[in-house]
């Protein structure tokens, strides 16, 4: 017997929302790594949390934030403005 279908909507409880974010973030980064290996492609993922933390993954040896240091700052402020609107 499988799990029931999850409704995709905002989780009101902040603790539950943070737990869901942590689990889904790990799953997303795992899938990105698997996609990179299986399909021999370069994958980059940047995640902005509501606590203003940035999580990133890069399948290549060069970190995009290392190549473009201003990218991290510019993306952070751009996404912050989107969240605040």
Secondary structure, DSSP 8 states (H G I E B T S, - for coil): --------S--SSHHHHHHHHHHHHHHHHHHHHHHHHHHT---EEEEE-TTS-EEEEESSSS-HHHH-HHHHHHHHHHHHHHHH-
